[in-house]
Amino acid sequence: MKLTILGSSGGIGGKLRTTSLMIDDDILIDAGTGISILSLAEMEKLQHIFLTHSHLDHIANLPLLIDSIFEKIKRPITVHAQPATIKALKEHIFNWVIWPDFSCLPNAENPVMLFSEMVPGKLVTIDDREFEMIPVNHTVPSVGYYVRQGEKSFAFSGDTTTNDTFWAGLNLREGLDVLIIEVAFPNSQIELSKAAFHYCPSLLASDIVKLEHTPRIYISHPKPGQEKMIEAELKACGVCDEFICLQGDESFTV
């Protein structure tokens, strides 16, 4: 699998863009402002979008994506998400007040966008790539994803804080090559981290010892301006021997 990090920040500013990961050239995990670096031709290749949760930084560019390529969509783009996330999108985004409801445009029989309910434990296979939700701990119903193609796999935490479900879920899998895990705040904001249900370095250090695999570790979702402090504190906490803090617009093969 080719994995492209379109956006990995917890905010915007300059080159910072919010969460969106592209798998090969046809699948997204989350639809934050990172989508904006794609050309129209690249957008037209997208067929599936897997959402971790309903927060704006993870869905902000979904309405604009569908609108931008509306006339080029030959078959519906499928949005995979938990029922609660789909409900939030229908009620608060695709509601004809904030944005048109593309799940019934140009008509209900031939929409450009489909919602597909997905729950933890359900396996969705697209070609030979398998996607499975794993529950995490955030302020709204949220999941991470475990993605496998053949013998290669990666996991993405989405937004979360201290939990057992994500780590236990990963430990059930036979292998894990890459882990992308969020760290939003530095340790000086640990109370904010707990209130917002995000990791800071010390909270992640306490949790990651639960993981029985030894994947390459990438850090995502730092709040703008906090990146260097978070990186230094992760090193001081001894989270792992090596990790890479994502900047956005990186590509690598899993």
Backbone as CSV, one residue per row, in Angstrom:
resi,resn,N_x,N_y,N_z,CA_x,CA_y,CA_z,C_x,C_y,C_z
1,MET,0.833,-1.200,0.000,0.000,0.000,0.000,0.868,1.251,0.000
2,LYS,0.441,2.207,-0.765,1.062,3.516,-0.674,0.219,4.371,0.256
3,LEU,0.840,4.945,1.262,0.146,5.782,2.232,0.663,7.204,2.109
4,THR,-0.239,8.134,1.819,0.118,9.543,1.659,-0.555,10.346,2.760
5,ILE,0.243,11.118,3.491,-0.287,11.951,4.564,-0.641,13.310,3.968
6,LEU,-1.906,13.531,3.700,-2.337,14.806,3.133,-2.353,15.897,4.194
7,GLY,-2.733,15.525,5.397,-2.751,16.464,6.517,-2.620,15.699,7.808
8,SER,-1.901,16.266,8.783,-1.674,15.548,10.040,-1.619,16.477,11.242
9,SER,-2.038,17.711,11.072,-1.954,18.693,12.153,-3.264,18.768,12.925
10,GLY,-3.174,19.269,14.133,-4.363,19.529,14.925,-4.945,20.895,14.672
11,GLY,-4.475,21.579,13.628,-4.992,22.902,13.289,-4.479,23.336,11.931
12,ILE,-4.658,24.601,11.619,-4.226,25.141,10.331,-3.337,26.358,10.552
13,GLY,-2.679,26.777,9.469,-1.780,27.920,9.507,-0.565,27.637,8.662
14,GLY,-0.285,28.480,7.661,0.838,28.209,6.775,0.611,26.920,6.016
15,LYS,1.544,25.981,6.144,1.438,24.702,5.447,0.719,23.631,6.265
16,LEU,0.238,23.994,7.450,-0.429,23.021,8.301,-1.837,22.717,7.786
17,ARG,-2.156,21.431,7.734,-3.482,21.005,7.300,-3.965,19.889,8.221
18,THR,-5.276,19.808,8.390,-5.817,18.832,9.334,-5.980,17.454,8.691
19,THR,-6.351,16.506,9.509,-6.159,15.084,9.241,-6.842,14.561,7.985
20,SER,-6.040,13.945,7.130,-6.541,13.142,6.024,-5.400,12.270,5.516
21,LEU,-5.646,10.978,5.417,-4.668,10.026,4.914,-5.211,9.415,3.629
22,MET,-4.369,9.279,2.608,-4.798,8.663,1.355,-4.083,7.335,1.162
23,ILE,-4.852,6.307,0.875,-4.311,4.975,0.617,-4.369,4.723,-0.880
24,ASP,-3.194,4.440,-1.446,-3.057,4.352,-2.906,-3.620,5.645,-3.491
25,ASP,-4.547,5.574,-4.420,-5.082,6.823,-4.975,-6.597,6.871,-4.946
26,ASP,-7.235,5.920,-4.206,-8.691,5.837,-4.290,-9.414,5.837,-2.945
27,ILE,-8.661,5.852,-1.834,-9.286,5.747,-0.515,-8.715,6.808,0.419
28,LEU,-9.588,7.412,1.214,-9.173,8.338,2.266,-9.577,7.786,3.628
29,ILE,-8.743,8.043,4.622,-9.177,7.958,6.011,-9.227,9.386,6.526
30,ASP,-10.416,9.822,6.860,-10.733,11.189,7.280,-10.601,12.178,6.120
31,ALA,-11.283,13.287,6.311,-11.440,14.243,5.211,-11.246,15.668,5.702
32,GLY,-10.143,15.884,6.411,-9.825,17.219,6.896,-9.304,18.115,5.784
33,THR,-8.707,19.234,6.169,-8.271,20.220,5.175,-7.092,19.739,4.344
34,GLY,-6.477,18.618,4.727,-5.404,18.051,3.922,-5.821,17.715,2.511
35,ILE,-7.107,17.464,2.296,-7.605,17.165,0.950,-7.275,18.274,-0.031
36,SER,-7.126,19.488,0.475,-6.951,20.639,-0.417,-5.665,20.584,-1.224
37,ILE,-4.715,19.716,-0.882,-3.485,19.638,-1.675,-3.662,18.763,-2.912
38,LEU,-4.790,18.059,-3.002,-5.034,17.210,-4.158,-5.502,18.033,-5.353
39,SER,-5.094,17.618,-6.541,-5.619,18.243,-7.758,-7.016,17.703,-8.035
40,LEU,-7.740,18.341,-8.923,-9.060,17.843,-9.292,-8.962,16.440,-9.875
41,ALA,-7.935,16.203,-10.684,-7.758,14.876,-11.279,-7.538,13.820,-10.204
42,GLU,-6.788,14.169,-9.146,-6.568,13.230,-8.045,-7.851,13.008,-7.250
43,MET,-8.623,14.071,-7.041,-9.893,13.934,-6.331,-10.845,13.001,-7.066
44,GLU,-10.835,13.075,-8.386,-11.755,12.275,-9.189,-11.513,10.775,-9.049
45,LYS,-10.327,10.377,-8.600,-10.005,8.952,-8.448,-10.533,8.376,-7.132
46,LEU,-10.930,9.233,-6.211,-11.363,8.765,-4.895,-12.699,8.040,-4.984
47,GLN,-12.784,6.903,-4.297,-13.999,6.091,-4.321,-14.570,5.828,-2.928
48,HIS,-13.712,5.816,-1.897,-14.144,5.479,-0.546,-13.498,6.418,0.464
49,ILE,-14.268,6.797,1.491,-13.761,7.619,2.584,-14.183,6.979,3.900
50,PHE,-13.212,6.643,4.728,-13.465,6.067,6.056,-13.254,7.166,7.100
51,LEU,-14.273,7.431,7.904,-14.196,8.499,8.902,-13.981,7.915,10.299
52,THR,-13.136,8.597,11.078,-12.913,8.172,12.457,-13.982,8.733,13.397
53,HIS,-14.399,9.971,13.149,-15.425,10.587,13.979,-15.901,11.869,13.312
54,SER,-16.783,12.584,13.987,-17.500,13.689,13.341,-16.888,15.067,13.549
55,HIS,-15.794,15.200,14.260,-15.252,16.530,14.533,-14.771,17.221,13.258
56,LEU,-14.897,18.545,13.267,-14.715,19.342,12.058,-13.362,19.151,11.407
57,ASP,-12.293,19.046,12.211,-10.962,18.940,11.621,-10.763,17.623,10.871
58,HIS,-11.695,16.679,11.042,-11.598,15.393,10.345,-12.613,15.240,9.215
59,ILE,-13.535,16.199,9.096,-14.555,16.108,8.037,-14.705,17.413,7.249
60,ALA,-13.883,18.413,7.558,-14.104,19.767,7.038,-14.181,19.849,5.523
61,ASN,-13.345,19.067,4.824,-13.304,19.202,3.376,-14.139,18.159,2.638
62,LEU,-14.859,17.323,3.367,-15.735,16.363,2.711,-16.803,17.056,1.861
63,PRO,-17.529,18.053,2.387,-18.535,18.722,1.549,-17.922,19.397,0.322
64,LEU,-16.766,20.027,0.492,-16.137,20.722,-0.625,-15.578,19.747,-1.655
65,LEU,-15.083,18.595,-1.191,-14.593,17.575,-2.113,-15.706,17.127,-3.053
66,ILE,-16.842,16.740,-2.495,-17.950,16.252,-3.317,-18.429,17.345,-4.266
67,ASP,-18.511,18.559,-3.775,-18.970,19.678,-4.607,-18.004,19.961,-5.751
68,SER,-16.704,19.867,-5.459,-15.692,20.228,-6.458,-15.678,19.282,-7.650
69,ILE,-16.003,18.008,-7.418,-15.942,17.025,-8.512,-17.332,16.489,-8.854
70,PHE,-18.362,17.202,-8.451,-19.749,16.745,-8.605,-20.033,16.202,-10.008
71,GLU,-19.689,16.950,-11.026,-20.029,16.560,-12.401,-19.142,15.440,-12.928
72,LYS,-18.045,15.141,-12.224,-17.111,14.109,-12.680,-17.361,12.762,-12.009
73,ILE,-18.232,12.714,-11.022,-18.454,11.488,-10.272,-19.328,10.533,-11.084
74,LYS,-18.743,9.432,-11.506,-19.460,8.452,-12.323,-20.194,7.427,-11.471
75,ARG,-19.607,7.073,-10.330,-20.281,6.199,-9.378,-20.115,6.818,-7.998
76,PRO,-21.059,6.606,-7.110,-21.044,7.336,-5.834,-19.776,7.105,-5.024
77,ILE,-19.316,8.163,-4.381,-18.257,8.032,-3.386,-18.908,7.521,-2.103
78,THR,-18.365,6.445,-1.551,-18.949,5.829,-0.364,-18.245,6.340,0.890
79,VAL,-19.032,6.860,1.814,-18.518,7.348,3.091,-18.840,6.294,4.152
80,HIS,-17.797,5.654,4.688,-17.945,4.613,5.703,-17.754,5.253,7.084
81,ALA,-18.698,5.044,7.972,-18.595,5.655,9.301,-19.561,4.978,10.248
82,GLN,-19.343,5.228,11.543,-20.279,4.735,12.548,-21.639,5.414,12.372
83,PRO,-22.726,4.759,12.784,-24.042,5.387,12.683,-24.110,6.773,13.320
84,ALA,-23.468,6.960,14.466,-23.510,8.264,15.135,-22.824,9.344,14.313
85,THR,-21.753,8.974,13.618,-21.049,9.940,12.771,-21.890,10.303,11.560
86,ILE,-22.503,9.316,10.946,-23.380,9.577,9.799,-24.558,10.452,10.216
87,LYS,-25.135,10.167,11.362,-26.245,10.977,11.873,-25.830,12.434,12.043
88,ALA,-24.633,12.647,12.597,-24.137,14.015,12.786,-23.944,14.721,11.448
89,LEU,-23.394,14.017,10.463,-23.190,14.614,9.140,-24.517,14.985,8.494
90,LYS,-25.494,14.110,8.589,-26.794,14.385,7.977,-27.503,15.552,8.651
91,GLU,-27.401,15.621,9.983,-28.134,16.644,10.721,-27.459,18.001,10.686
92,HIS,-26.114,18.014,10.661,-25.413,19.276,10.870,-24.608,19.779,9.665
93,ILE,-24.370,18.926,8.682,-23.594,19.358,7.510,-24.422,19.254,6.230
94,PHE,-24.803,18.052,5.863,-25.551,17.832,4.618,-27.051,17.972,4.886
95,ASN,-27.440,19.192,5.299,-28.806,19.414,5.777,-29.528,20.515,5.001
96,TRP,-28.946,20.955,3.899,-29.491,22.021,3.050,-29.412,23.399,3.706
97,VAL,-28.873,23.464,4.906,-28.651,24.759,5.567,-27.162,25.094,5.526
98,ILE,-26.341,24.152,5.962,-24.897,24.321,5.866,-24.396,23.923,4.490
99,TRP,-24.944,22.818,3.951,-24.495,22.316,2.634,-25.594,21.436,2.041
100,PRO,-25.645,21.317,0.723,-26.638,20.421,0.111,-26.436,18.970,0.535
101,ASP,-27.493,18.206,0.467,-27.436,16.785,0.799,-27.056,16.006,-0.453
102,PHE,-25.760,15.702,-0.574,-25.279,15.022,-1.774,-25.661,13.540,-1.813
103,SER,-26.254,13.046,-0.732,-26.704,11.655,-0.764,-28.014,11.501,-1.528
104,CYS,-28.582,12.608,-1.993,-29.778,12.538,-2.837,-29.658,13.468,-4.043
105,LEU,-28.436,13.796,-4.437,-28.189,14.614,-5.628,-27.301,13.840,-6.599
106,PRO,-27.526,13.966,-7.902,-28.564,14.771,-8.562,-29.985,14.286,-8.322
107,ASN,-30.144,13.013,-7.869,-31.455,12.523,-7.449,-31.238,11.336,-6.516
108,ALA,-32.294,10.943,-5.838,-32.187,9.887,-4.830,-31.791,8.539,-5.428
109,GLU,-32.136,8.316,-6.698,-31.815,7.048,-7.348,-30.381,7.004,-7.863
110,ASN,-29.776,8.149,-8.025,-28.429,8.215,-8.597,-27.588,9.257,-7.875
111,PRO,-27.312,9.064,-6.563,-26.583,10.074,-5.804,-25.084,10.033,-6.084
112,VAL,-24.414,11.147,-5.794,-22.957,11.186,-5.952,-22.241,10.715,-4.692
113,MET,-22.984,10.567,-3.588,-22.384,10.155,-2.321,-23.310,9.168,-1.619
114,LEU,-22.729,8.103,-1.099,-23.477,7.128,-0.320,-22.911,7.048,1.089
115,PHE,-23.785,6.932,2.084,-23.354,6.651,3.449,-23.452,5.149,3.687
116,SER,-22.403,4.566,4.257,-22.393,3.146,4.576,-22.050,2.981,6.046
117,GLU,-23.010,2.487,6.831,-22.782,2.311,8.263,-21.778,1.187,8.508
118,MET,-20.875,1.445,9.438,-19.836,0.487,9.778,-19.695,0.489,11.298
119,VAL,-19.459,-0.653,11.866,-19.312,-0.759,13.319,-18.020,-1.495,13.636
120,PRO,-17.451,-1.281,14.834,-16.235,-1.989,15.211,-16.400,-3.504,15.071
121,GLY,-15.380,-4.125,14.502,-15.416,-5.561,14.282,-15.855,-5.949,12.890
122,LYS,-16.579,-5.046,12.202,-16.996,-5.334,10.833,-15.830,-5.111,9.890
123,LEU,-15.626,-6.026,8.981,-14.525,-5.945,8.028,-15.052,-5.462,6.685
124,VAL,-14.425,-4.432,6.144,-14.757,-3.948,4.805,-13.545,-4.183,3.917
125,THR,-13.741,-4.886,2.823,-12.653,-5.202,1.899,-12.863,-4.467,0.588
126,ILE,-11.854,-3.727,0.177,-11.868,-3.016,-1.099,-10.697,-3.536,-1.904
127,ASP,-11.016,-4.243,-2.972,-10.009,-5.016,-3.692,-9.361,-5.958,-2.665
128,ASP,-8.061,-5.842,-2.437,-7.430,-6.738,-1.458,-7.002,-6.006,-0.196
129,ARG,-7.607,-4.843,0.055,-7.285,-4.056,1.243,-8.423,-4.169,2.252
130,GLU,-8.084,-4.572,3.472,-9.080,-4.809,4.510,-9.049,-3.682,5.543
131,PHE,-10.245,-3.201,5.907,-10.383,-2.111,6.872,-11.242,-2.591,8.034
132,GLU,-10.748,-2.353,9.240,-11.505,-2.722,10.430,-11.440,-1.599,11.448
133,MET,-12.597,-1.244,11.999,-12.684,-0.233,13.047,-12.266,-0.809,14.389
134,ILE,-11.580,0.009,15.196,-11.278,-0.340,16.578,-11.712,0.831,17.465
135,PRO,-12.537,0.614,18.471,-13.018,1.716,19.311,-11.874,2.423,20.044
136,VAL,-12.005,3.739,20.176,-11.058,4.537,20.950,-11.839,5.416,21.928
137,ASN,-11.157,6.295,22.629,-11.752,7.057,23.725,-11.655,8.555,23.424
138,HIS,-12.762,9.135,22.969,-12.774,10.562,22.613,-14.101,11.164,23.081
139,THR,-14.313,12.436,22.806,-15.495,13.134,23.318,-16.771,12.801,22.561
140,VAL,-16.645,12.259,21.360,-17.776,11.775,20.578,-17.458,10.335,20.170
141,PRO,-18.436,9.556,19.722,-18.127,8.193,19.275,-17.026,8.200,18.218
142,SER,-15.944,7.489,18.496,-14.753,7.571,17.657,-14.104,6.197,17.529
143,VAL,-13.412,6.031,16.419,-12.697,4.776,16.172,-11.344,5.065,15.544
144,GLY,-10.465,4.092,15.661,-9.270,4.045,14.842,-9.487,2.984,13.776
145,TYR,-8.495,2.793,12.917,-8.597,1.776,11.867,-7.356,0.901,11.837
146,TYR,-7.592,-0.372,11.591,-6.530,-1.325,11.284,-6.705,-1.704,9.824
147,VAL,-5.653,-1.508,9.038,-5.734,-1.701,7.586,-4.676,-2.725,7.172
148,ARG,-5.099,-3.717,6.416,-4.187,-4.788,6.004,-4.297,-5.035,4.506
149,GLN,-3.149,-5.262,3.897,-3.081,-5.753,2.523,-2.039,-6.863,2.488
150,GLY,-2.492,-8.089,2.274,-1.569,-9.209,2.330,-0.968,-9.337,3.716
151,GLU,0.354,-9.354,3.786,1.036,-9.482,5.074,1.409,-8.135,5.679
152,LYS,1.095,-7.045,5.002,1.452,-5.710,5.483,0.239,-5.027,6.115
153,SER,0.498,-4.238,7.162,-0.612,-3.591,7.852,-0.171,-2.298,8.525
154,PHE,-1.142,-1.423,8.732,-0.898,-0.235,9.549,-2.158,0.074,10.342
155,ALA,-1.995,0.872,11.383,-3.119,1.301,12.207,-3.053,2.800,12.405
156,PHE,-4.220,3.405,12.507,-4.348,4.836,12.741,-5.306,5.029,13.902
157,SER,-4.878,5.790,14.897,-5.674,5.921,16.116,-6.846,6.872,15.977
158,GLY,-6.820,7.790,14.980,-7.772,8.885,15.036,-7.494,9.701,16.288
159,ASP,-8.524,10.303,16.861,-8.370,11.106,18.084,-8.728,10.248,19.295
160,THR,-7.855,10.241,20.284,-8.117,9.441,21.472,-7.230,9.890,22.624
161,THR,-7.539,9.373,23.784,-6.688,9.527,24.954,-6.573,8.162,25.628
162,THR,-6.197,8.146,26.883,-5.979,6.897,27.615,-7.140,5.925,27.412
163,ASN,-6.806,4.695,27.005,-7.834,3.689,26.752,-7.202,2.307,26.733
164,ASP,-8.027,1.296,26.751,-7.568,-0.086,26.604,-8.006,-0.690,25.270
165,THR,-9.111,-0.196,24.726,-9.729,-0.849,23.569,-8.839,-0.839,22.332
166,PHE,-8.186,0.289,22.069,-7.362,0.380,20.863,-6.171,-0.568,20.944
167,TRP,-5.502,-0.546,22.088,-4.303,-1.372,22.250,-4.656,-2.853,22.277
168,ALA,-5.736,-3.187,22.950,-6.168,-4.586,22.979,-6.573,-5.058,21.591
169,GLY,-7.243,-4.176,20.850,-7.642,-4.522,19.491,-6.448,-4.775,18.593
170,LEU,-5.415,-3.952,18.707,-4.207,-4.149,17.902,-3.489,-5.429,18.303
171,ASN,-3.493,-5.736,19.580,-2.792,-6.943,20.045,-3.445,-8.227,19.535
172,LEU,-4.703,-8.149,19.144,-5.387,-9.315,18.587,-4.941,-9.619,17.160
173,ARG,-4.347,-8.623,16.502,-3.918,-8.803,15.115,-2.568,-9.493,15.073
174,GLU,-2.330,-10.207,13.987,-1.101,-10.997,13.886,0.141,-10.125,13.730
175,GLY,0.001,-8.969,13.140,1.164,-8.112,12.931,0.758,-6.665,12.809
176,LEU,1.736,-5.779,12.897,1.508,-4.351,12.728,2.820,-3.712,12.296
177,ASP,2.855,-3.204,11.073,4.085,-2.628,10.525,4.235,-1.146,10.852
178,VAL,3.111,-0.421,10.838,3.143,1.028,11.048,2.000,1.417,11.971
179,LEU,2.298,2.289,12.924,1.284,2.863,13.805,1.347,4.378,13.706
180,ILE,0.210,4.990,13.406,0.087,6.453,13.432,-0.790,6.791,14.630
181,ILE,-0.204,7.501,15.585,-0.892,7.770,16.849,-0.899,9.268,17.120
182,GLU,-1.992,9.768,17.656,-2.097,11.204,17.899,-1.461,11.621,19.209
183,VAL,-0.870,12.818,19.225,-0.452,13.504,20.451,-0.743,14.983,20.215
184,ALA,-1.742,15.515,20.902,-2.232,16.856,20.588,-1.568,17.965,21.395
185,PHE,-1.249,17.691,22.652,-0.791,18.750,23.555,0.509,18.361,24.249
186,PRO,1.295,19.342,24.699,2.475,19.054,25.516,2.055,18.707,26.940
187,ASN,2.993,18.204,27.721,2.685,17.785,29.090,2.203,18.923,29.982
188,SER,2.620,20.143,29.665,2.170,21.286,30.471,0.664,21.497,30.367
189,GLN,0.049,20.885,29.365,-1.402,21.008,29.174,-2.094,19.659,29.397
190,ILE,-1.584,18.903,30.344,-2.144,17.577,30.582,-3.604,17.637,31.015
191,GLU,-3.984,18.634,31.774,-5.388,18.734,32.184,-6.281,19.039,30.991
192,LEU,-5.795,19.863,30.063,-6.545,20.118,28.833,-6.623,18.853,27.990
193,SER,-5.522,18.101,27.945,-5.519,16.836,27.214,-6.607,15.906,27.741
194,LYS,-6.694,15.812,29.060,-7.697,14.929,29.655,-9.110,15.439,29.393
195,ALA,-9.306,16.755,29.492,-10.636,17.330,29.275,-11.085,17.177,27.828
196,ALA,-10.117,17.292,26.892,-10.430,17.201,25.464,-10.302,15.781,24.927
197,PHE,-9.907,14.849,25.792,-9.745,13.439,25.410,-8.729,13.272,24.282
198,HIS,-7.537,13.842,24.504,-6.397,13.690,23.607,-5.201,13.195,24.422
199,TYR,-4.214,12.691,23.705,-2.948,12.327,24.344,-2.038,13.545,24.480
200,CYS,-1.260,13.557,25.544,-0.032,14.337,25.638,1.082,13.299,25.789
201,PRO,2.360,13.661,25.706,3.425,12.652,25.742,3.385,11.723,26.947
202,SER,3.145,12.250,28.144,3.160,11.387,29.321,2.000,10.399,29.322
203,LEU,0.837,10.824,28.829,-0.305,9.920,28.759,-0.065,8.816,27.727
204,LEU,0.532,9.181,26.600,0.844,8.159,25.597,1.902,7.194,26.122
205,ALA,2.905,7.722,26.819,3.961,6.867,27.360,3.386,5.816,28.304
206,SER,2.358,6.183,29.071,1.734,5.236,29.996,0.910,4.185,29.261
207,ASP,0.402,4.548,28.078,-0.489,3.658,27.334,0.231,2.742,26.351
208,ILE,1.267,3.248,25.714,1.852,2.509,24.597,2.557,1.232,25.056
209,VAL,2.842,1.135,26.339,3.440,-0.102,26.862,2.461,-1.272,26.765
210,LYS,1.180,-0.979,26.530,0.177,-2.025,26.360,0.305,-2.721,25.009
211,LEU,0.987,-2.077,24.057,1.095,-2.621,22.700,2.143,-3.730,22.660
212,GLU,1.750,-4.869,22.126,2.650,-6.023,22.063,3.429,-6.096,20.754
213,HIS,3.080,-5.268,19.776,3.803,-5.223,18.511,4.917,-4.171,18.582
214,THR,5.811,-4.189,17.607,6.885,-3.185,17.534,6.890,-2.535,16.153
215,PRO,5.870,-1.740,15.862,5.786,-1.096,14.553,6.642,0.156,14.466
216,ARG,6.821,0.661,13.257,7.322,2.016,13.079,6.232,2.966,13.567
217,ILE,6.631,3.971,14.331,5.650,4.851,14.957,5.743,6.260,14.384
218,TYR,4.581,6.774,14.001,4.459,8.139,13.489,3.485,8.898,14.375
219,ILE,3.811,10.141,14.656,3.003,10.983,15.540,2.228,11.997,14.703
220,SER,0.930,12.123,14.995,0.096,13.078,14.267,-0.676,13.958,15.237
221,HIS,-1.341,14.968,14.682,-2.325,15.808,15.383,-1.766,16.771,16.428
222,PRO,-0.500,17.192,16.391,-0.057,18.207,17.349,-0.741,19.541,17.074
223,LYS,-1.048,20.255,18.121,-1.630,21.578,17.946,-0.569,22.543,17.395
224,PRO,-0.959,23.460,16.506,0.008,24.369,15.891,0.841,25.114,16.931
225,GLY,2.151,25.140,16.696,3.070,25.818,17.589,3.595,24.943,18.711
226,GLN,3.033,23.760,18.884,3.442,22.868,19.971,4.292,21.702,19.487
227,GLU,4.579,21.654,18.185,5.216,20.478,17.602,6.579,20.156,18.229
228,LYS,7.451,21.148,18.360,8.801,20.891,18.869,8.776,20.481,20.338
229,MET,7.913,21.124,21.120,7.802,20.770,22.534,7.307,19.340,22.690
230,ILE,6.293,18.963,21.919,5.754,17.602,21.981,6.822,16.590,21.580
231,GLU,7.566,16.885,20.523,8.614,15.965,20.074,9.676,15.785,21.146
232,ALA,10.106,16.882,21.778,11.124,16.798,22.830,10.620,16.000,24.022
233,GLU,9.363,16.200,24.393,8.808,15.486,25.539,8.596,14.006,25.238
234,LEU,8.247,13.673,23.996,8.128,12.269,23.620,9.477,11.565,23.760
235,LYS,10.539,12.230,23.347,11.881,11.659,23.482,12.252,11.506,24.949
236,ALA,11.914,12.502,25.752,12.253,12.447,27.174,11.467,11.357,27.898
237,CYS,10.239,11.107,27.434,9.404,10.078,28.050,9.810,8.678,27.638
238,GLY,10.631,8.576,26.609,11.031,7.262,26.122,9.864,6.479,25.550
239,VAL,8.984,7.176,24.804,7.807,6.529,24.234,8.198,5.320,23.395
240,CYS,9.242,5.440,22.623,9.769,4.321,21.844,11.187,4.684,21.429
241,ASP,11.909,3.726,20.882,13.284,3.989,20.472,13.349,5.021,19.356
242,GLU,12.414,4.913,18.407,12.381,5.850,17.293,10.940,6.170,16.942
243,PHE,10.699,7.402,16.590,9.394,7.791,16.069,9.607,8.973,15.129
244,ILE,8.624,9.207,14.283,8.678,10.315,13.335,7.439,11.168,13.533
245,CYS,7.621,12.461,13.691,6.492,13.382,13.781,6.098,13.804,12.366
246,LEU,4.897,13.479,11.977,4.437,13.777,10.627,4.289,15.275,10.422
247,GLN,4.626,15.709,9.220,4.507,17.117,8.856,3.347,17.357,7.896
248,GLY,2.891,16.289,7.229,1.900,16.419,6.165,2.583,16.421,4.815
249,ASP,1.910,15.873,3.815,2.431,15.768,2.451,3.615,14.809,2.367
250,GLU,3.598,13.726,3.196,4.591,12.669,3.110,3.948,11.427,2.489
251,SER,4.760,10.658,1.808,4.290,9.388,1.259,5.275,8.294,1.602
252,PHE,4.769,7.128,1.927,5.641,5.984,2.137,4.850,4.713,1.862
253,THR,5.560,3.635,1.725,4.945,2.345,1.420,4.886,1.484,2.668
254,VAL,3.710,0.908,2.909,3.548,-0.004,4.041,3.691,-1.428,3.525
